[in-house]
Amino acid sequence: MATLPNSLPHLAASGLGLPSGTLVDTTDEGVWHEPLLWHADETARPGAWRALRASARPLGLLPVLVDGGRRGQWPERWDLAPARMSYPGDHDAEEVLRDFWEDNAGDELGAADAKWPGLAPVPEGGAPDDPDVLAAEIADMFTESPEGPRFRMGLVPARRSADIPAAIGWQGPLNHENDVARLCAVLRSWEDRFDIRVLIIGFDTLVVSVGRPPTTLEEARALAEEHFAFCPDTIEQNPPYGLGLYAERNLLSQSTWGFWWD
């Protein structure tokens, strides 16, 4: 996939004042020709996401919280596959969602309701804070939570937040989609419509902050259909189950969205 010049090999001379960390170049096919990401070797501290967003972005690096899970499974063990990834900009978000919807919606909604409903509209409610300010605040909430030790600060060479999964060759949605750049095309569309930021990435989990969430049930329901196409497991295998309740409880005026692929 097309990438920015990679600043990760030169972090020691970057002046970012980073803690000790690990440059990850381990993939499912051996050592990659350059680092895919850096992550700290210590637990992320409040304020770290905000600081790195400001200082690392001029170097072509974007921050993300890396979730090691309860077992401490860090990216060196994620079977990253950068060689399999295309470029997010080569895909159309609606085409991607339509393909997934047609493959999966019949089982969930019945064949009669399986026609793709189209993209959800931009919410009519105005966006509150700058989406990066909101993302920084939510990052602090996670790092200050009882599960804070699960998170380490990471840096990824990426053009925009939505591209982070493809930039590292992430295979979290492997049973749903082998080329995560197609899902990143959807994340780009959500960046544009909902002011999302890719905030946390784990072995098979993804959390985004949402600067412009739906503010009506109608908006939330339309978005729930996109979420179902994007990640059916989030709705089929987790309560509250069903698109209506998911829209009401997980999307309406919510500032984070979480996804998990089985």
Secondary structure, 3 states (H helix, E strand, C coil): CCCCCCCHHHHHHCCCCCCCEEEECEECCEECCCCCEEEEEEECCCCHHHHHHHHHHHHCEEEEEEECCCCCCCHHHCCCCHHHCCCHHHCCHHHHHHHHHHHHHHHHHCHHHCCCCCCCCCCCCCCCCCHHHHHHHHHHHHHCCCCHHHEEEEEEECCCHHHHHHHCCCCCCCCCCCCHHHHHHHHHHHHHHHCEEEEEECCCEEEEEECCCCCCHHHHHHHHHHHHHHCHHHHHCCCCCCHHHHHHHHHCCCCEEEEECC
